[in-house]
């Protein structure tokens, strides 16, 4: 074998080993995630953004009002950040075939796309993110896992031009 191939092969194997599982890997996990059922009504979420070195930069609380409207799930999110700033985002999520979903929001570039399988949702989108006096288009690789009927954990990796910026971690809790 060519010496180049011998050098490249371990690199390719290492890259493949780091790939995340497909969302269908969680198909048998319970409880089953039903986005409409979970997010209908009021849900609270607490979260934080961490730089890639682990430093927590910002914490926040979100109150989410969810409702079905014309075959879509509408999520009206109200953010209160630890620095005193506030933000609102309204998602419109539309079910597609075979567990797939598409979503839009005013600060999402194009259409978000994802898939629900078992207790999980894998979601990808680009968000126009305000930082100080500028805005940046940031890619989100978002994973949500339903723990029980009221609790969901969310971990999203943020990147720009393939460069990892940091992570967002959230804990969702449905109000009874």
C-alpha positions as CSV (number, residue, x, y, z in Angstrom):
1,X,0.0,0.0,0.0
2,X,1.0,3.5,-0.6
3,X,2.6,5.3,2.4
4,X,0.1,8.2,2.1
5,X,-2.9,5.8,2.4
6,X,-1.3,4.3,5.5
7,X,-1.1,7.8,7.0
8,X,-4.6,8.9,5.9
9,X,-6.5,5.8,6.9
10,X,-6.1,6.2,10.7
11,X,-7.2,9.8,10.4
12,X,-10.3,8.9,8.4
13,X,-11.1,6.1,11.0
14,X,-10.7,8.6,13.8
15,X,-13.0,11.1,12.2
16,X,-15.6,8.5,11.6
17,X,-15.4,7.3,15.3
18,X,-16.2,10.9,16.4
19,X,-19.4,11.1,14.4
20,X,-22.6,11.5,16.4
21,X,-25.1,8.7,16.3
22,X,-28.1,9.1,14.0
23,X,-31.3,10.1,15.8
24,X,-32.9,6.8,14.9
25,X,-30.4,5.2,17.3
26,X,-32.8,6.3,20.0
27,X,-36.0,4.8,18.4
28,X,-36.6,2.3,21.2
29,X,-36.0,4.8,24.0
30,X,-38.9,5.8,26.2
31,X,-40.9,7.9,27.0
32,X,-41.7,8.6,23.4
33,X,-41.2,12.3,22.5
34,X,-44.4,13.9,21.2
35,X,-43.5,17.5,20.5
36,X,-47.1,18.8,20.4
37,X,-48.0,17.0,23.6
38,X,-44.8,18.0,25.4
39,X,-44.9,21.7,24.5
40,X,-48.6,22.4,24.6
41,X,-49.2,24.8,27.5
42,X,-46.5,26.5,29.5
43,X,-42.9,25.1,29.8
44,X,-40.0,26.6,31.7
45,X,-36.4,26.2,30.7
46,X,-33.2,27.1,32.4
47,X,-30.0,27.3,30.5
48,X,-26.5,28.5,30.0
49,X,-24.0,29.2,27.2
50,X,-20.5,28.0,27.6
51,X,-17.5,28.9,25.5
52,X,-15.6,26.0,24.0
53,X,-13.1,26.2,27.0
54,X,-16.1,25.5,29.4
55,X,-16.4,29.0,30.8
56,X,-20.1,29.9,31.5
57,X,-20.7,33.2,29.7
58,X,-24.4,33.7,30.1
59,X,-27.3,32.0,32.0
60,X,-31.0,32.4,31.2
61,X,-34.6,31.4,32.0
62,X,-37.2,30.9,29.2
63,X,-40.9,30.7,29.5
64,X,-42.4,28.9,26.5
65,X,-46.1,29.1,25.6
66,X,-46.9,26.4,23.2
67,X,-50.1,25.9,21.1
68,X,-51.4,24.1,18.0
69,X,-52.4,26.5,15.2
70,X,-53.4,25.5,11.7
71,X,-51.6,22.1,11.9
72,X,-48.4,23.7,13.3
73,X,-46.9,23.8,16.7
74,X,-46.2,27.5,17.7
75,X,-43.7,28.1,20.5
76,X,-43.6,31.6,21.9
77,X,-40.4,31.9,23.9
78,X,-39.6,34.7,26.3
79,X,-35.9,34.8,27.4
80,X,-34.6,36.5,30.6
81,X,-30.8,36.6,30.6
82,X,-28.4,36.9,33.6
83,X,-27.1,40.2,32.3
84,X,-30.6,41.7,32.4
85,X,-31.4,41.5,28.7
86,X,-34.6,40.0,27.4
87,X,-35.4,38.4,24.0
88,X,-38.4,36.8,22.3
89,X,-38.5,34.2,19.6
90,X,-41.6,32.6,18.1
91,X,-41.1,29.3,16.4
92,X,-43.5,27.7,14.0
93,X,-42.8,24.0,13.7
94,X,-44.5,21.9,11.1
95,X,-44.6,18.1,11.1
96,X,-43.4,16.3,8.0
97,X,-43.4,12.6,7.1
98,X,-41.7,9.9,9.1
99,X,-40.9,11.9,12.2
100,X,-39.3,14.8,10.4
101,X,-40.1,18.5,11.4
102,X,-39.4,21.9,9.8
103,X,-39.3,25.1,11.7
104,X,-39.1,28.8,11.1
105,X,-38.6,31.9,13.3
106,X,-37.8,35.5,12.5
107,X,-34.1,35.1,13.5
108,X,-33.6,31.7,11.9
109,X,-31.9,31.8,8.5
110,X,-33.9,29.6,6.1
111,X,-35.7,26.6,7.6
112,X,-34.7,24.5,10.6
113,X,-34.9,20.8,10.1
114,X,-35.0,17.9,12.4
115,X,-36.3,14.5,13.3
116,X,-37.9,12.9,16.3
117,X,-37.2,9.3,17.1
118,X,-38.0,7.6,20.4
119,X,-37.3,10.0,23.2
120,X,-35.1,12.4,21.2
121,X,-35.1,15.2,18.7
122,X,-32.1,16.1,16.5
123,X,-32.4,19.6,15.1
124,X,-30.2,21.7,12.9
125,X,-30.5,25.4,12.0
126,X,-28.7,28.7,11.6
127,X,-29.6,31.5,14.0
128,X,-28.9,35.2,13.5
129,X,-27.4,35.9,16.9
130,X,-27.0,39.4,18.3
131,X,-23.8,39.9,20.2
132,X,-23.1,43.4,21.5
133,X,-23.7,45.7,18.6
134,X,-23.2,43.1,15.8
135,X,-25.1,40.0,14.6
136,X,-23.6,36.7,13.6
137,X,-25.1,33.8,11.7
138,X,-24.4,30.8,13.9
139,X,-25.0,27.1,13.1
140,X,-26.8,25.0,15.8
141,X,-26.5,21.2,16.1
142,X,-29.3,20.7,18.7
143,X,-30.2,17.5,20.6
144,X,-33.1,17.1,22.9
145,X,-33.8,14.1,25.1
146,X,-37.0,13.5,27.0
147,X,-36.2,12.2,30.5
148,X,-39.8,11.8,31.8
149,X,-43.2,13.2,30.9
150,X,-42.3,16.6,32.4
151,X,-38.5,16.9,31.9
152,X,-36.3,17.3,28.8
153,X,-32.6,18.0,28.5
154,X,-31.2,19.9,25.6
155,X,-27.6,20.2,24.4
156,X,-26.7,22.3,21.4
157,X,-23.3,22.9,19.8
158,X,-22.8,26.3,18.2
159,X,-20.3,26.8,15.4
160,X,-19.4,29.4,12.7
161,X,-17.8,28.4,9.5
162,X,-17.1,24.9,11.0
163,X,-15.4,26.4,14.0
164,X,-16.9,25.4,17.3
165,X,-17.9,28.4,19.4
166,X,-19.4,26.7,22.4
167,X,-22.4,24.9,23.8
168,X,-25.9,25.7,25.1
169,X,-27.3,23.5,27.7
170,X,-31.0,23.6,28.8
171,X,-33.3,21.8,31.2
172,X,-37.0,22.0,30.2
173,X,-39.8,21.4,32.8
174,X,-43.5,21.4,31.8
175,X,-45.8,23.2,34.2
176,X,-48.7,21.0,35.5
